[in-house]
Amino acid sequence: MDFMTSALLVSWVAIALLALVVSGLVRQVHQLSRGGVARMNGRLGVTPGSAAPHAGELLAEGRETLLLFLSAECGTCADVLAEADRLGQRGSPAAPQVRAVYAGAAPATAAATVPVVDHRPDLFTAYDAIATPFAVVVGATGRVVRSEPLGSPAALRELFAAPHPSRPRSAS
């Protein structure tokens, strides 16, 4: 076999392997797209009005609580936690109690005034927190008031500033 034939054969093998890899990636993108669309049409998080899971261990007694589901590797999560720390220090006694929840270990730089609950992946599942940062507002009665992903510290400020409905919002 001469050099040209060998080069041509190796080229065709490389093209075939590349085609297999690309077809696998396309299949994964289609699966993610279908799953993502179904999730976006559905409700994220715990449905407002439902009882908050693990309320006894997470919530401040008789006080509204904001649960922040965070990740140690997430830069936006660190910014949201710092903003929650600032808002908590300036907040009135009627402001919600804030708790930071991590699936793994909390970072050493976690805010000093925000209580941290770490190594609790079960809470992420119970509250259906599929992305971080994610906020769940639980009323003084132990019922979920709001449940939504946060994209920035500004979204957290809006959440703090927004009047919380006495009745839960609809899931539409």
N, CA, C and O of each residue as an XYZ file, in Angstrom:
688
protein
N       0.856     -1.162      0.000
C       0.000      0.000      0.000
C       0.909      1.235      0.000
O       1.814      1.339      0.827
N       0.671      2.148     -0.908
C       1.530      3.334     -0.973
C       1.016      4.418     -0.014
O      -0.023      4.247      0.624
N       1.731      5.502      0.080
C       1.442      6.589      1.024
C       0.081      7.232      0.753
O      -0.664      7.490      1.698
N      -0.257      7.493     -0.483
C      -1.524      8.153     -0.830
C      -2.721      7.291     -0.436
O      -3.718      7.811      0.066
N      -2.635      6.024     -0.652
C      -3.728      5.124     -0.292
C      -3.899      5.076      1.221
O      -5.022      5.107      1.723
N      -2.784      4.999      1.949
C      -2.833      4.986      3.419
C      -3.424      6.280      3.957
O      -4.262      6.241      4.858
N      -3.011      7.416      3.429
C      -3.521      8.710      3.874
C      -5.015      8.821      3.596
O      -5.766      9.328      4.430
N      -5.449      8.353      2.433
C      -6.858      8.392      2.074
C      -7.686      7.501      3.002
O      -8.775      7.889      3.426
N      -7.181      6.329      3.311
C      -7.870      5.404      4.210
C      -7.989      5.990      5.618
O      -9.060      5.927      6.221
N      -6.906      6.558      6.147
C      -6.923      7.174      7.483
C      -7.879      8.360      7.497
O      -8.583      8.570      8.485
N      -7.913      9.128      6.428
C      -8.826     10.275      6.342
C     -10.276      9.817      6.416
O     -11.076     10.422      7.130
N     -10.631      8.750      5.684
C     -12.000      8.249      5.710
C     -12.380      7.692      7.087
O     -13.516      7.863      7.528
N     -11.462      7.042      7.752
C     -11.730      6.538      9.112
C     -11.968      7.715     10.057
O     -12.882      7.669     10.880
N     -11.156      8.767      9.947
C     -11.327      9.950     10.799
C     -12.666     10.623     10.520
O     -13.338     11.060     11.455
N     -13.065     10.714      9.265
C     -14.356     11.317      8.908
C     -15.508     10.490      9.485
O     -16.477     11.048      9.999
N     -15.402      9.172      9.399
C     -16.449      8.295      9.943
C     -16.570      8.461     11.454
O     -17.682      8.537     11.976
N     -15.449      8.518     12.162
C     -15.476      8.717     13.610
C     -16.062     10.082     13.968
O     -16.856     10.196     14.902
N     -15.672     11.097     13.234
C     -16.209     12.429     13.464
C     -17.722     12.458     13.244
O     -18.441     13.114     13.997
N     -18.206     11.763     12.233
C     -19.646     11.698     11.972
C     -20.380     11.024     13.132
O     -21.470     11.458     13.505
N     -19.800      9.979     13.702
C     -20.420      9.315     14.853
C     -20.484     10.244     16.063
O     -21.499     10.295     16.758
N     -19.416     10.966     16.308
C     -19.392     11.907     17.439
C     -20.432     12.999     17.243
O     -21.173     13.319     18.172
N     -20.496     13.568     16.059
C     -21.469     14.634     15.786
C     -22.896     14.107     15.910
O     -23.757     14.801     16.452
N     -23.164     12.908     15.425
C     -24.524     12.362     15.536
C     -24.899     12.147     17.002
O     -26.050     12.369     17.378
N     -23.962     11.725     17.823
C     -24.219     11.576     19.256
C     -24.516     12.911     19.917
O     -25.411     13.006     20.757
N     -23.775     13.935     19.546
C     -24.020     15.268     20.101
C     -25.374     15.814     19.667
O     -26.090     16.415     20.470
N     -25.722     15.612     18.419
C     -27.026     16.067     17.926
C     -28.146     15.363     18.685
O     -29.136     15.997     19.048
N     -28.005     14.079     18.925
C     -29.005     13.326     19.686
C     -29.156     13.883     21.096
O     -30.278     14.014     21.586
N     -28.048     14.212     21.756
C     -28.102     14.775     23.100
C     -28.755     16.150     23.107
O     -29.525     16.470     24.013
N     -28.452     16.959     22.107
C     -29.065     18.290     22.018
C     -30.572     18.160     21.842
O     -31.331     18.913     22.452
N     -31.010     17.222     21.022
C     -32.447     17.009     20.837
C     -33.106     16.569     22.140
O     -34.191     17.048     22.471
N     -32.479     15.676     22.875
C     -33.037     15.230     24.155
C     -33.117     16.382     25.139
O     -34.135     16.555     25.810
N     -32.060     17.168     25.233
C     -32.069     18.309     26.144
C     -33.108     19.337     25.737
O     -33.770     19.930     26.588
N     -33.248     19.544     24.453
C     -34.236     20.508     23.963
C     -35.650     20.064     24.323
O     -36.461     20.870     24.778
N     -35.936     18.811     24.124
C     -37.271     18.313     24.474
C     -37.509     18.390     25.970
O     -38.586     18.804     26.400
N     -36.535     18.004     26.764
C     -36.677     18.064     28.215
C     -36.752     19.485     28.717
O     -37.528     19.780     29.626
N     -35.962     20.371     28.142
C     -35.952     21.775     28.552
C     -37.256     22.470     28.235
O     -37.744     23.261     29.042
N     -37.841     22.188     27.061
C     -39.105     22.807     26.687
C     -40.209     22.327     27.607
O     -41.052     23.116     28.033
N     -40.210     21.047     27.914
C     -41.238     20.524     28.817
C     -41.105     21.157     30.192
O     -42.114     21.471     30.823
N     -39.885     21.352     30.669
C     -39.666     21.945     31.981
C     -40.064     23.422     31.986
O     -40.627     23.907     32.967
N     -39.776     24.138     30.897
C     -40.087     25.560     30.847
C     -41.596     25.792     30.804
O     -42.073     26.805     31.314
N     -42.348     24.881     30.210
C     -43.794     25.026     30.183
C     -44.405     24.668     31.524
O     -45.505     25.121     31.843
N     -43.713     23.867     32.310
C     -44.179     23.502     33.632
C     -43.701     24.519     34.652
O     -43.056     25.505     34.295
N     -44.005     24.293     35.880
C     -43.637     25.209     36.959
C     -42.312     24.791     37.542
O     -42.076     23.604     37.766
N     -41.435     25.759     37.791
C     -40.173     25.485     38.473
C     -40.389     25.603     39.972
O     -41.130     26.470     40.434
N     -39.758     24.752     40.709
C     -39.835     24.855     42.158
C     -41.122     24.304     42.720
O     -41.961     23.758     42.005
N     -41.253     24.466     44.031
C     -42.434     23.997     44.752
C     -43.604     24.924     44.413
O     -43.435     26.140     44.320
N     -44.768     24.348     44.233
C     -45.956     25.119     43.883
C     -46.358     26.037     45.035
O     -46.473     25.593     46.177
N     -46.572     27.334     44.729
C     -47.033     28.247     45.781
C     -48.324     27.740     46.416
O     -49.225     27.248     45.736
N     -48.383     27.874     47.727
C     -49.539     27.405     48.480
C     -49.336     26.046     49.104
O     -50.059     25.674     50.028
N     -48.353     25.289     48.611
C     -48.108     23.963     49.179
C     -47.270     24.087     50.455
O     -46.604     25.096     50.684
N     -47.319     23.055     51.260
C     -46.540     23.045     52.505
C     -45.052     22.950     52.175
O     -44.651     22.195     51.290
N     -44.250     23.711     52.884
C     -42.802     23.724     52.664
C     -42.182     22.460     53.245
O     -42.384     22.156     54.421
N     -41.422     21.714     52.425
C     -40.758     20.515     52.949
C     -39.718     20.873     54.016
O     -39.061     21.910     53.923
N     -39.577     20.035     55.001
C     -38.591     20.195     56.078
C     -38.722     21.549     56.783
O     -37.722     22.140     57.191
N     -39.955     22.035     56.922
C     -40.188     23.361     57.479
C     -39.657     23.488     58.909
O     -39.113     24.529     59.276
N     -39.809     22.458     59.698
C     -39.394     22.529     61.100
C     -37.919     22.822     61.292
O     -37.547     23.541     62.219
N     -37.075     22.278     60.433
C     -35.634     22.472     60.601
C     -35.087     23.687     59.870
O     -33.981     24.133     60.178
N     -35.833     24.241     58.902
C     -35.319     25.339     58.085
C     -35.880     26.704     58.434
O     -35.187     27.711     58.288
N     -37.098     26.757     58.882
C     -37.798     28.027     58.989
C     -37.707     28.644     60.368
O     -37.673     27.955     61.388
N     -37.668     29.981     60.365
C     -37.721     30.716     61.623
C     -39.168     30.662     62.114
O     -40.096     30.891     61.337
N     -39.360     30.365     63.373
C     -40.697     30.194     63.935
C     -41.520     31.474     63.809
O     -41.120     32.537     64.285
N     -42.679     31.350     63.156
C     -43.607     32.463     63.046
C     -43.098     33.629     62.213
O     -43.566     34.756     62.380
N     -42.157     33.382     61.326
C     -41.568     34.462     60.530
C     -41.376     33.995     59.092
O     -41.049     32.834     58.843
N     -41.580     34.905     58.159
C     -41.341     34.589     56.763
C     -39.860     34.274     56.566
O     -38.997     34.929     57.150
N     -39.574     33.271     55.742
C     -38.194     32.837     55.509
C     -37.914     32.776     54.017
O     -38.741     32.316     53.230
N     -36.728     33.251     53.644
C     -36.259     33.176     52.274
C     -35.155     32.138     52.221
O     -34.096     32.308     52.826
N     -35.415     31.049     51.484
C     -34.408     30.015     51.300
C     -33.684     30.278     49.991
O     -34.313     30.350     48.936
N     -32.369     30.421     50.052
C     -31.550     30.623     48.858
C     -30.793     29.341     48.581
O     -29.942     28.936     49.373
N     -31.094     28.700     47.466
C     -30.401     27.486     47.065
C     -29.215     27.909     46.201
O     -29.388     28.495     45.132
N     -28.007     27.604     46.680
C     -26.779     28.112     46.080
C     -25.790     26.990     45.800
O     -25.933     25.874     46.300
N     -24.791     27.305     44.995
C     -23.715     26.376     44.693
C     -22.393     27.067     44.980
O     -22.234     28.252     44.689
N     -21.449     26.337     45.547
C     -20.145     26.911     45.881
C     -19.369     27.313     44.636
O     -18.534     28.215     44.703
N     -19.622     26.666     43.500
C     -18.881     26.949     42.268
C     -19.499     28.069     41.449
O     -18.942     28.440     40.416
N     -20.614     28.612     41.864
C     -21.384     29.586     41.087
C     -21.017     31.011     41.513
O     -21.208     31.391     42.668
N     -20.488     31.794     40.563
C     -20.115     33.178     40.858
C     -21.320     34.046     41.174
O     -21.264     34.887     42.071
N     -22.414     33.848     40.439
C     -23.631     34.619     40.688
C     -24.189     34.295     42.069
O     -24.745     35.167     42.737
N     -24.042     33.042     42.498
C     -24.523     32.640     43.821
C     -23.808     33.427     44.926
O     -24.435     33.862     45.892
N     -22.507     33.602     44.774
C     -21.740     34.371     45.761
C     -22.226     35.814     45.799
O     -22.339     36.403     46.874
N     -22.514     36.389     44.631
C     -23.023     37.761     44.568
C     -24.406     37.869     45.206
O     -24.688     38.829     45.924
N     -25.269     36.883     44.944
C     -26.614     36.882     45.518
C     -26.539     36.733     47.036
O     -27.289     37.390     47.759
N     -25.652     35.886     47.519
C     -25.507     35.704     48.969
C     -24.978     36.978     49.625
O     -25.439     37.348     50.705
N     -24.024     37.650     48.993
C     -23.517     38.914     49.536
C     -24.624     39.963     49.576
O     -24.718     40.734     50.531
N     -25.460     39.993     48.542
C     -26.585     40.939     48.510
C     -27.605     40.597     49.591
O     -28.143     41.498     50.235
N     -27.880     39.309     49.800
C     -28.798     38.890     50.869
C     -28.245     39.298     52.228
O     -28.998     39.705     53.112
N     -26.939     39.189     52.391
C     -26.286     39.613     53.631
C     -26.497     41.113     53.848
O     -26.858     41.539     54.944
N     -26.269     41.916     52.797
C     -26.466     43.371     52.904
C     -27.923     43.710     53.200
O     -28.205     44.536     54.068
N     -28.845     43.077     52.484
C     -30.266     43.354     52.701
C     -30.700     42.936     54.099
O     -31.514     43.613     54.727
N     -30.168     41.841     54.581
C     -30.508     41.376     55.921
C     -30.004     42.304     57.007
O     -30.666     42.477     58.031
N     -28.847     42.900     56.801
C     -28.292     43.827     57.787
C     -29.073     45.131     57.833
O     -29.176     45.757     58.888
N     -29.632     45.551     56.680
C     -30.392     46.795     56.621
C     -31.868     46.571     56.870
O     -32.608     47.522     57.122
N     -32.299     45.335     56.804
C     -33.727     45.019     56.829
C     -34.401     45.311     58.150
O     -33.760     45.414     59.197
N     -35.693     45.438     58.071
C     -36.507     45.655     59.260
C     -36.758     44.317     59.944
O     -36.506     43.268     59.351
N     -37.245     44.334     61.168
C     -37.570     43.062     61.834
C     -38.630     42.259     61.076
O     -38.726     41.044     61.246
N     -39.429     42.937     60.237
C     -40.452     42.243     59.455
C     -39.870     41.588     58.201
O     -40.546     40.789     57.552
N     -38.620     41.920     57.855
C     -37.987     41.322     56.668
C     -37.842     39.824     56.874
O     -37.695     39.365     58.006
N     -37.882     39.058     55.792
C     -37.772     37.606     55.955
C     -36.404     37.184     56.478
O     -35.386     37.814     56.189
N     -36.407     36.127     57.237
C     -35.163     35.494     57.683
C     -34.574     34.791     56.465
O     -35.310     34.143     55.721
N     -33.279     34.902     56.246
C     -32.643     34.295     55.082
C     -31.829     33.085     55.523
O     -31.129     33.131     56.534
N     -31.929     31.994     54.751
C     -31.117     30.799     54.957
C     -30.481     30.433     53.617
O     -31.157     30.406     52.589
N     -29.186     30.154     53.635
C     -28.470     29.706     52.435
C     -28.369     28.188     52.483
O     -27.931     27.624     53.485
N     -28.771     27.528     51.404
C     -28.778     26.066     51.342
C     -27.816     25.617     50.237
O     -27.898     26.089     49.103
N     -26.911     24.709     50.578
C     -25.936     24.169     49.628
C     -26.086     22.659     49.557
O     -26.305     22.003     50.575
N     -25.968     22.109     48.358
C     -26.014     20.658     48.188
C     -24.741     20.017     48.737
O     -24.783     18.916     49.285
N     -23.622     20.702     48.591
C     -22.330     20.224     49.096
C     -21.838     21.130     50.207
O     -22.624     21.684     50.975
N     -20.530     21.271     50.279
C     -19.931     22.129     51.296
C     -20.122     23.595     50.910
O     -19.994     23.967     49.744
N     -20.426     24.407     51.901
C     -20.536     25.850     51.677
C     -19.136     26.425     51.537
O     -18.203     25.928     52.168
N     -18.971     27.460     50.725
C     -17.646     28.064     50.594
C     -17.243     28.764     51.884
O     -18.091     29.193     52.666
N     -15.958     28.870     52.090
C     -15.452     29.525     53.302
C     -15.805     31.003     53.312
O     -15.805     31.633     54.370
N     -16.104     31.559     52.153
C     -16.416     32.982     52.053
C     -17.897     33.273     52.226
O     -18.331     34.385     51.926
N     -18.693     32.312     52.701
C     -20.132     32.520     52.874
C     -20.368     33.678     53.839
O     -19.577     33.911     54.752
N     -21.469     34.401     53.624
C     -21.795     35.579     54.420
C     -21.897     35.230     55.900
O     -22.404     34.173     56.274
N     -21.411     36.129     56.721
C     -21.348     35.881     58.160
C     -22.723     35.920     58.825
O     -22.960     35.186     59.784
N     -23.628     36.760     58.334
C     -24.909     36.920     59.019
C     -26.020     36.037     58.472
O     -27.107     35.990     59.048
N     -25.770     35.341     57.380
C     -26.783     34.466     56.796
C     -26.507     33.030     57.253
O     -25.455     32.474     56.936
N     -27.442     32.428     57.993
C     -27.236     31.034     58.405
C     -27.126     30.105     57.188
O     -27.864     30.255     56.214
N     -26.204     29.155     57.258
C     -25.930     28.242     56.144
C     -26.322     26.826     56.523
O     -26.022     26.350     57.617
N     -26.997     26.165     55.596
C     -27.325     24.750     55.710
C     -26.606     24.081     54.542
O     -26.965     24.291     53.383
N     -25.586     23.273     54.851
C     -24.839     22.663     53.749
C     -24.912     21.145     53.799
O     -25.399     20.561     54.767
N     -24.418     20.518     52.738
C     -24.451     19.056     52.558
C     -25.889     18.530     52.579
O     -26.180     17.513     53.207
N     -26.785     19.244     51.878
C     -28.190     18.837     51.857
C     -28.748     18.769     50.434
O     -29.624     19.558     50.081
N     -28.250     17.834     49.609
C     -28.815     17.698     48.258
C     -30.291     17.290     48.288
O     -31.020     17.544     47.329
N     -30.731     16.664     49.372
C     -32.128     16.263     49.493
C     -33.069     17.470     49.490
O     -34.205     17.371     49.027
N     -32.598     18.606     50.006
C     -33.435     19.802     50.009
C     -33.598     20.367     48.598
O     -34.655     20.900     48.259
N     -32.548     20.251     47.775
C     -32.652     20.693     46.388
C     -33.730     19.875     45.671
O     -34.498     20.411     44.873
N     -33.776     18.587     45.962
C     -34.788     17.720     45.347
C     -36.174     18.044     45.900
O     -37.134     18.153     45.136
N     -36.286     18.197     47.205
C     -37.585     18.457     47.833
C     -38.194     19.772     47.362
O     -39.409     19.870     47.190
N     -37.355     20.782     47.152
C     -37.842     22.090     46.718
C     -37.780     22.264     45.201
O     -38.106     23.335     44.690
N     -37.369     21.230     44.482
C     -37.273     21.247     43.026
C     -36.429     22.424     42.539
O     -36.772     23.091     41.562
N     -35.324     22.666     43.234
C     -34.395     23.733     42.861
C     -33.413     23.158     41.847
O     -32.379     22.599     42.212
N     -33.755     23.305     40.564
C     -32.957     22.663     39.522
C     -31.803     23.521     39.046
O     -30.942     23.035     38.313
N     -31.761     24.782     39.443
C     -30.690     25.685     39.036
C     -30.313     26.556     40.222
O     -31.108     26.738     41.144
N     -29.130     27.083     40.200
C     -28.715     28.000     41.257
C     -28.300     29.313     40.622
O     -27.785     29.315     39.504
N     -28.507     30.412     41.296
C     -29.247     30.576     42.555
C     -30.756     30.441     42.345
O     -31.293     30.788     41.293
N     -31.410     29.931     43.370
C     -32.844     29.687     43.332
C     -33.420     30.159     44.662
O     -32.850     29.875     45.715
N     -34.534     30.869     44.630
C     -35.132     31.423     45.845
C     -36.501     30.822     46.098
O     -37.297     30.642     45.177
N     -36.762     30.516     47.355
C     -38.083     30.059     47.780
C     -38.470     30.893     48.992
O     -37.767     30.899     50.002
N     -39.591     31.596     48.885
C     -40.107     32.377     50.006
C     -41.173     31.538     50.675
O     -42.130     31.100     50.037
N     -40.998     31.316     51.984
C     -41.952     30.531     52.765
C     -42.567     31.459     53.804
O     -41.854     32.132     54.548
N     -43.885     31.490     53.848
C     -44.595     32.349     54.784
C     -44.479     31.855     56.219
O     -43.987     30.757     56.481
N     -44.937     32.681     57.127
C     -44.868     32.361     58.554
C     -45.671     31.111     58.899
O     -45.413     30.468     59.916
N     -46.643     30.765     58.058
C     -47.473     29.584     58.308
C     -46.844     28.294     57.789
O     -47.400     27.214     57.989
N     -45.679     28.394     57.117
C     -45.021     27.209     56.589
C     -45.464     26.843     55.190
O     -45.179     25.741     54.722
N     -46.159     27.748     54.509
C     -46.606     27.542     53.131
C     -45.704     28.320     52.178
O     -45.275     29.432     52.485
N     -45.420     27.724     51.018
C     -44.593     28.380     50.011
C     -45.379     29.546     49.413
O     -46.521     29.384     48.984
N     -44.749     30.724     49.390
C     -45.364     31.918     48.826
C     -44.880     32.138     47.395
O     -45.677     32.404     46.496
N     -43.565     32.025     47.194
C     -42.961     32.194     45.871
C     -41.823     31.209     45.726
O     -41.196     30.805     46.705
N     -41.566     30.829     44.475
C     -40.486     29.897     44.176
C     -39.996     30.216     42.774
O     -40.729     30.027     41.804
N     -38.747     30.705     42.654
C     -38.260     31.124     41.340
C     -36.744     31.180     41.287
O     -36.090     31.396     42.307
N     -36.182     30.985     40.095
C     -34.735     31.136     39.939
C     -34.360     32.613     39.984
O     -35.143     33.480     39.597
N     -33.154     32.880     40.462
C     -32.622     34.247     40.498
C     -31.463     34.320     39.521
O     -30.617     33.426     39.487
N     -31.422     35.358     38.743
C     -30.335     35.492     37.782
C     -29.275     36.476     38.199
O     -28.210     36.552     37.586
N     -29.568     37.244     39.260
C     -28.634     38.290     39.651
C     -28.994     38.820     41.031
O     -30.073     38.531     41.548
N     -28.086     39.603     41.633
C     -28.430     40.270     42.895
C     -29.616     41.230     42.729
O     -30.397     41.417     43.662
N     -29.751     41.837     41.544
C     -30.886     42.732     41.298
C     -32.205     41.968     41.400
O     -33.186     42.508     41.910
N     -32.245     40.735     40.931
C     -33.459     39.919     41.041
C     -33.790     39.641     42.503
O     -34.962     39.577     42.875
N     -32.764     39.476     43.330
C     -32.999     39.279     44.765
C     -33.560     40.554     45.388
O     -34.472     40.484     46.212
N     -33.030     41.718     45.007
C     -33.553     42.990     45.519
C     -35.019     43.153     45.132
O     -35.830     43.608     45.939
N     -35.357     42.780     43.893
C     -36.754     42.862     43.452
C     -37.637     41.911     44.259
O     -38.777     42.238     44.590
N     -37.106     40.747     44.569
C     -37.858     39.770     45.361
C     -38.119     40.320     46.758
O     -39.221     40.174     47.286
N     -37.108     40.956     47.361
C     -37.265     41.557     48.690
C     -38.263     42.709     48.646
O     -39.067     42.874     49.564
N     -38.211     43.512     47.570
C     -39.051     44.709     47.475
C     -40.489     44.391     47.094
O     -41.401     45.142     47.438
N     -40.700     43.284     46.386
C     -42.042     42.950     45.906
C     -42.953     42.607     47.074
O     -42.563     41.892     47.996
N     -44.175     43.130     47.019
C     -45.123     42.729     48.067
C     -45.465     41.254     47.883
O     -45.714     40.792     46.770
N     -45.471     40.542     48.973
C     -45.792     39.118     48.896
C     -47.301     38.969     48.989
O     -47.926     39.482     49.917
N     -47.881     38.270     48.030
C     -49.338     38.125     48.025
C     -49.819     37.316     49.215
O     -49.144     36.403     49.690
N     -51.002     37.676     49.681
C     -51.566     36.889     50.769
C     -52.020     35.519     50.266
O     -52.013     34.531     51.000
N     -52.421     35.492     48.974
C     -52.749     34.233     48.332
C     -51.620     33.909     47.369
O     -51.052     34.822     46.767
N     -51.283     32.658     47.207
C     -50.219     32.300     46.253
C     -50.625     32.672     44.837
O     -51.805     32.660     44.486
N     -49.602     33.010     44.014
C     -49.831     33.283     42.605
C     -50.176     31.988     41.896
O     -49.798     30.902     42.334
N     -50.897     32.118     40.798
C     -51.237     30.919     40.039
C     -50.003     30.391     39.341
O     -49.028     31.120     39.159
N     -50.037     29.142     38.952
C     -48.893     28.503     38.312
C     -48.867     28.745     36.812
O     -48.033     28.154     36.126
N     -49.736     29.581     36.275
C     -49.759     29.811     34.826
C     -48.685     30.727     34.342
O     -48.599     30.999     33.144
